[in-house]
């Protein structure tokens, strides 16, 4: 298991990869506003698509069901 990232660290990872929030969202079939809300701390990623996005960003431990 990898160490969890803070939202700020997850944003820095996207910056290092040269990836926009919109590109990350498209790549994973997510809503870009939801991803932005997670990275800005407005959402916690408890359920549904928010949970999936938080896990994929590395800010939450969990399983993404296919």
Secondary structure, 3 states (H helix, E strand, C coil): CCCCCCHHHHHHHHHHHCCCHHHHHHHHCCCHHHHHHHHCCCCCCCCHHHHHHHHHHCCCCCCCCC
